[in-house]
Amino acid sequence: MRTAKIARILFYILLAVAPLGTRYIGYMGNIGGVDIEAGTVSMFGTQLIAILFIILALMVAVDKEEDVPAWKKDSFSFVALLIVASAYVSAALSLRFTSSLVVASWIALGAAVFGSVRIVKPSTAISAIALAVGAVLQALLGGIQFLMQEVVASKWLGMAAHLPSEVGAFVVGTDDGRWLRAYGTLPHPNELGMYLAVAAVLSLAYAAGRSGWAKRLGVVAAILCAFGLVLTFSRSAAIGFIAGLVTLAIPALFCVGKWKPRASGTLIIVAVGLIAFVSAFIVMRDPAMSRVSAEGRLERISIEERSSQLVDARVLFLRNSLVGVGPGMMPYAAHEMDSGRDAWDYQYVHNAPLLVAVETGFFGIIAWTVFTWLLI
């Protein structure tokens, strides 16, 4: 019981510190003499926490085998293993075996965390609180970065320096100039937006099932996350947040009988989250509308880059449709196909299913699709 309790605490810590980029870098990836993130071999501090969590979960499984759920035999575990297997096979046949093997190991680590969660069964409510704590801190940091229009470098937090005037910084262009998007401690505003969107929805779900101070704190956390989400100007994260609100609202709309009062409270909570998001959008309407309308020079460049990535993805998948180019290796495969671009123009396609297909091939995308369907 003590081991399981410690494992749960580690999982809560992992949720709260997930965005931290603190890591040891073995060596950087490189294309044409320019250091890039793709192909970098490193070990993150959060990965060490995850490994310790997995070890404790395995100890729980060994100590009380009868309490372990049927994760050994069920379809979830089987498909997760297929994803890991396809990643390692792709890595073994990739252009840069070592770098690709590191990314494949990250996928295996994710699958192991998934299985470990099913063993130690952490509290959903405490998990939501832990995620909310980490997300609120990230939202506040993102707000400071946006107000200062600067991301200050920090070795111990794993943060690189960014200024809106720098080429390569993720910005929004308006008639007033370039606006630096909020990063938090993450390497890309879209990643911060995803983290805040998930935390905001879970905070609202937590608040809907509580009363008193717990409900108020859940709502406040969701509001702060919604404001931070807007400052990332991430369209995909915003869509995800709205989808999360709909997911909460639809069941409540069809509740009857004794569940009706709670359903009404849930709808009010969802409305508060939507109002917070819309309010932040109105406050930042100029840069926000620039992202929504996709007009302006920077947005046109962004669209052209996305189109180029889609072309690369299609060609690479057709050439390596069976096993893919290897986990994390799409930029290098694109460089091998066309070496005439600048190093930073070789990017991952900004579409998760396509990226899975390109890097792990036919078997990888089938396994990923089935796993996602099981979750839904």
C-alpha positions in Angstrom: 0.0 0.0 0.0 2.9 2.4 0.8 4.5 1.7 -2.5 1.3 2.3 -4.4 0.8 5.6 -2.5 4.3 6.8 -3.3 3.7 5.8 -7.0 0.5 7.9 -7.1 2.2 10.9 -5.5 5.0 10.6 -8.2 2.3 10.6 -10.9 0.7 13.7 -9.5 4.1 15.4 -9.5 4.7 14.3 -13.1 1.4 15.9 -14.2 2.3 19.2 -12.5 5.9 19.4 -13.8 5.2 17.9 -17.3 6.0 21.1 -19.2 9.4 21.6 -17.7 12.2 21.2 -20.3 15.0 20.5 -17.8 17.3 17.9 -19.5 20.8 16.7 -20.1 21.7 17.0 -23.8 24.1 14.3 -25.2 24.4 15.9 -28.6 22.3 18.1 -30.8 20.7 17.1 -34.1 22.3 18.7 -37.1 21.4 19.4 -40.7 23.9 21.2 -43.0 26.0 22.3 -40.0 23.1 23.9 -38.2 22.0 22.6 -34.8 18.3 21.6 -34.7 16.0 20.0 -32.2 15.2 17.0 -34.4 17.7 14.2 -33.9 18.8 15.6 -30.5 19.7 12.9 -28.0 18.8 14.0 -24.5 17.3 12.9 -21.2 14.6 15.0 -19.6 14.1 15.3 -15.8 10.4 14.4 -16.3 11.4 11.2 -18.0 13.4 10.2 -14.9 10.3 10.8 -12.8 8.3 8.7 -15.2 10.8 5.8 -15.0 10.7 5.9 -11.2 6.9 5.9 -11.4 7.0 2.8 -13.7 9.4 1.0 -11.4 7.2 1.5 -8.4 4.1 0.4 -10.4 5.9 -2.8 -11.3 6.7 -3.4 -7.6 3.0 -3.0 -6.8 2.2 -5.5 -9.6 4.6 -8.0 -8.2 3.6 -7.6 -4.5 -0.2 -7.9 -5.2 -0.7 -9.6 -8.5 -4.3 -10.3 -7.8 -5.0 -6.5 -7.6 -3.6 -5.8 -11.0 -6.3 -5.1 -13.6 -6.6 -7.2 -16.7 -4.3 -4.8 -18.6 -2.0 -7.7 -19.3 -4.6 -9.3 -21.6 -6.9 -6.6 -22.8 -7.0 -4.9 -26.2 -5.5 -1.6 -24.9 -2.3 -3.3 -23.9 -2.0 -5.3 -27.1 -2.5 -2.3 -29.3 -0.1 -0.2 -27.2 2.6 -2.9 -27.6 1.9 -2.9 -31.4 2.6 0.9 -31.4 5.9 0.4 -29.5 6.9 -2.5 -31.8 6.2 -0.5 -34.9 8.3 2.4 -33.5 11.3 0.2 -32.8 11.1 -1.6 -36.2 11.0 1.8 -37.9 13.9 3.1 -35.8 16.0 0.0 -36.7 15.6 0.8 -40.4 15.9 4.6 -40.1 18.7 6.9 -41.5 19.9 7.8 -38.0 19.5 4.7 -35.8 20.6 6.2 -32.5 18.5 9.3 -32.6 15.5 7.4 -33.9 15.9 4.8 -31.2 15.8 7.5 -28.5 12.4 8.7 -29.8 11.2 5.1 -30.0 12.2 4.7 -26.4 10.1 7.8 -25.5 7.1 6.1 -27.1 7.8 3.0 -25.1 8.1 5.1 -22.0 4.6 6.6 -22.7 3.1 3.1 -23.1 4.7 2.0 -19.9 3.3 5.1 -18.0 -0.1 4.2 -19.5 0.1 0.7 -18.2 1.5 1.9 -14.8 -1.5 4.3 -14.3 -3.8 1.3 -14.8 -2.0 -0.6 -12.1 -1.7 2.1 -9.3 -5.1 3.7 -10.1 -4.3 7.4 -9.1 -7.3 9.5 -8.1 -8.9 11.3 -11.0 -9.8 14.3 -8.8 -6.2 14.7 -7.4 -4.9 14.2 -10.9 -7.0 17.1 -12.1 -5.8 19.2 -9.2 -2.1 18.4 -10.0 -2.6 19.2 -13.6 -4.4 22.4 -12.7 -1.6 23.5 -10.4 1.0 23.0 -13.1 -1.1 24.6 -15.8 -1.9 27.7 -13.7 1.8 28.3 -13.2 2.4 27.9 -16.9 -0.5 30.3 -17.7 0.9 32.9 -15.4 4.4 32.5 -16.8 3.0 32.7 -20.3 1.1 35.9 -19.4 4.3 37.5 -18.1 6.2 36.5 -21.3 3.4 38.0 -23.4 3.4 41.2 -21.4 7.2 41.5 -21.6 7.2 40.3 -25.2 10.2 38.2 -24.3 11.0 34.6 -23.2 14.0 34.7 -20.9 16.5 31.8 -21.2 16.7 29.4 -18.3 19.0 26.4 -18.3 17.4 24.8 -15.2 13.8 25.2 -16.6 14.9 24.1 -20.1 13.8 27.5 -21.7 15.4 29.0 -24.7 15.4 32.8 -25.2 12.9 34.3 -27.7 12.2 37.8 -28.9 9.5 38.9 -31.4 12.2 40.5 -33.6 14.1 37.3 -34.0 13.7 35.1 -37.1 12.3 31.7 -36.1 10.4 33.0 -33.0 6.7 32.1 -33.1 4.8 35.3 -33.5 1.5 36.8 -34.7 1.6 39.6 -37.2 -0.8 42.6 -37.0 -0.8 46.2 -38.3 0.9 47.1 -34.9 3.8 44.7 -35.5 4.9 41.3 -34.3 3.4 39.8 -31.1 5.4 37.1 -29.4 3.2 34.1 -28.5 3.3 32.6 -25.0 5.6 29.7 -24.6 5.6 28.9 -20.9 8.5 26.5 -20.3 7.7 24.5 -23.5 9.5 24.8 -26.9 6.4 25.8 -28.9 3.2 27.8 -28.1 1.1 25.1 -29.6 2.4 22.6 -26.9 1.6 25.1 -24.1 -1.9 25.6 -25.7 -2.5 21.9 -25.7 -1.5 21.5 -22.0 -3.6 24.5 -20.9 -6.7 23.3 -22.9 -6.6 19.9 -21.3 -6.1 21.4 -17.8 -8.9 23.9 -18.3 -11.4 21.2 -19.3 -10.4 18.9 -16.5 -10.6 21.9 -14.0 -14.2 22.5 -15.2 -15.0 18.8 -14.9 -13.6 18.8 -11.4 -15.5 22.0 -10.4 -18.8 20.5 -11.8 -18.6 17.7 -9.3 -17.6 19.7 -6.2 -19.1 22.4 -4.0 -17.8 25.3 -1.9 -14.1 26.3 -2.2 -13.2 23.3 -4.3 -15.7 24.4 -7.0 -14.5 28.0 -6.9 -10.9 27.1 -7.1 -11.6 24.7 -10.1 -13.4 27.5 -11.9 -10.6 30.0 -11.2 -8.0 27.6 -12.5 -10.0 27.0 -15.6 -10.4 30.8 -16.2 -6.6 31.4 -15.8 -5.9 28.5 -18.2 -8.4 29.8 -20.7 -6.7 33.2 -20.7 -3.3 31.6 -21.0 -4.6 29.5 -23.9 -5.6 32.6 -25.8 -2.1 34.1 -25.4 -0.6 31.0 -27.1 -2.8 31.9 -30.2 -2.9 28.2 -30.9 -5.8 27.4 -33.3 -5.6 23.7 -32.7 -5.6 24.1 -28.9 -8.5 26.4 -29.1 -10.5 23.9 -31.1 -9.6 21.2 -28.6 -10.7 23.4 -25.7 -14.1 24.0 -27.4 -14.4 20.3 -28.2 -13.8 19.6 -24.5 -16.5 22.0 -23.4 -18.9 20.3 -25.8 -17.9 16.9 -24.4 -18.9 18.2 -20.9 -22.1 19.8 -22.0 -23.7 17.1 -24.2 -24.2 14.5 -21.4 -25.5 17.2 -19.1 -28.1 18.3 -21.6 -29.7 14.9 -21.6 -29.7 14.3 -17.9 -33.1 13.6 -16.3 -34.6 12.9 -12.9 -32.3 13.2 -9.8 -29.3 14.1 -12.0 -31.0 17.2 -13.5 -29.8 19.6 -10.8 -26.1 18.5 -11.2 -26.5 18.8 -15.0 -27.7 22.4 -14.6 -24.6 23.1 -12.5 -22.4 21.5 -15.1 -23.9 23.6 -17.9 -23.2 26.8 -15.8 -19.6 25.7 -15.3 -19.2 25.1 -19.0 -20.7 28.5 -19.8 -18.2 30.2 -17.4 -15.3 28.5 -19.2 -16.6 29.6 -22.6 -17.2 33.2 -21.4 -13.6 33.3 -20.0 -12.2 32.1 -23.3 -14.3 34.6 -25.4 -13.5 37.4 -23.0 -9.7 36.8 -23.4 -10.2 36.5 -27.2 -12.0 39.9 -27.2 -9.2 41.5 -25.1 -6.6 40.2 -27.6 -8.9 40.6 -30.6 -6.3 42.1 -33.1 -3.7 39.3 -32.9 -6.4 36.7 -32.2 -8.4 37.7 -35.3 -5.2 37.6 -37.3 -4.9 33.9 -36.4 -8.5 33.2 -37.1 -8.7 35.0 -40.4 -5.3 33.7 -41.5 -4.6 37.0 -43.3 -1.3 38.9 -43.4 2.2 38.1 -44.5 3.1 35.9 -41.5 0.0 33.9 -41.8 0.5 33.3 -45.5 4.0 32.1 -44.8 2.6 29.8 -42.1 0.1 28.3 -44.5 2.7 27.9 -47.2 4.9 26.0 -44.7 2.1 23.8 -43.7 1.3 23.0 -47.4 5.0 22.2 -48.0 4.9 19.9 -45.0 1.9 18.1 -46.4 3.6 17.5 -49.7 6.7 16.2 -47.9 4.5 13.9 -45.8 2.7 12.5 -48.8 5.9 11.8 -50.8 7.8 10.3 -47.8 4.9 8.0 -46.9 4.6 6.7 -50.4 8.3 6.0 -50.5 8.4 4.4 -47.0 4.8 3.2 -46.6 5.5 -0.1 -44.8 7.7 0.9 -41.9 8.1 4.7 -42.2 11.3 6.8 -42.0 11.8 6.3 -38.3 10.5 8.0 -35.2 11.6 11.6 -35.1 13.3 11.4 -38.5 10.9 13.2 -40.8 13.1 16.4 -41.1 16.2 14.2 -42.0 14.2 12.2 -44.5 12.9 15.4 -46.1 16.5 16.7 -46.3 17.6 13.5 -48.0 14.8 13.9 -50.5 15.5 17.6 -51.1 18.8 19.2 -49.8 18.3 22.6 -51.2 16.5 24.3 -48.3 17.6 26.0 -45.2 18.1 23.7 -42.2 15.1 25.2 -40.3 12.8 24.6 -43.2 12.9 20.8 -42.6 10.1 20.3 -40.1 7.6 17.7 -38.9 4.2 17.8 -40.6 1.9 19.6 -38.2 -0.7 16.8 -38.2 -0.4 14.0 -35.7 -1.9 11.1 -37.7 0.1 12.0 -40.8 3.3 12.3 -38.7 2.6 8.8 -37.2 2.1 7.4 -40.7 5.2 9.0 -42.1 7.5 8.0 -39.3 6.2 4.5 -38.4 4.5 3.5 -41.6 1.4 1.5 -42.3 1.5 -0.7 -39.3 2.2 2.2 -37.0 -0.7 4.3 -38.2 -3.1 1.3 -38.0 -2.1 0.6 -34.4 -2.3 4.3 -33.5 -5.8 4.6 -35.1 -7.1 1.6 -33.3 -5.7 2.8 -29.9 -7.3 6.2 -30.4 -10.6 4.6 -31.3 -10.5 2.5 -28.2 -9.9 5.6 -26.1 -12.9 7.4 -27.7 
